[in-house]
């Protein structure tokens, strides 16, 4: 398959998955707890892959996979073997790790809200004068632009602080820092 065919098939796959999702969960009550929700997810994926025929091919994703690749699909995504088979499995995250990540994310968000509120309070007099008599849309646009410019100024100041800090840092520590950024970037992909 060329790139264009793969993209078209990807769109068909997503559409088919969405149709199946609506069909499967149509008359089901909401799960009462995490255990019920997990069970439903497992049942759905089994039904989708092994039981439900695709509306455009009349075959299950497993049948389609076998037809194309001559083998049973593995429950591991293989980008070299695109298919409609939906890989499914539960992440092996420790709940404590997730809680710590959520707490850290919440803390970062709270800090951002505090900073944004301070920026607004510091800019309010100027905003109020500039938007006097303007439409709501123009007022919002002006406020957004002003906030964005303030944010850019903050980022420039932060970049200056980082640059000053790097000038005084030993070369080994700079290399370590860069490697940490690269590793973090790879984890995010």
Order of alpha helices (4+ residues) and beta strands (2+ residues): alpha-alpha-alpha-alpha-alpha-alpha
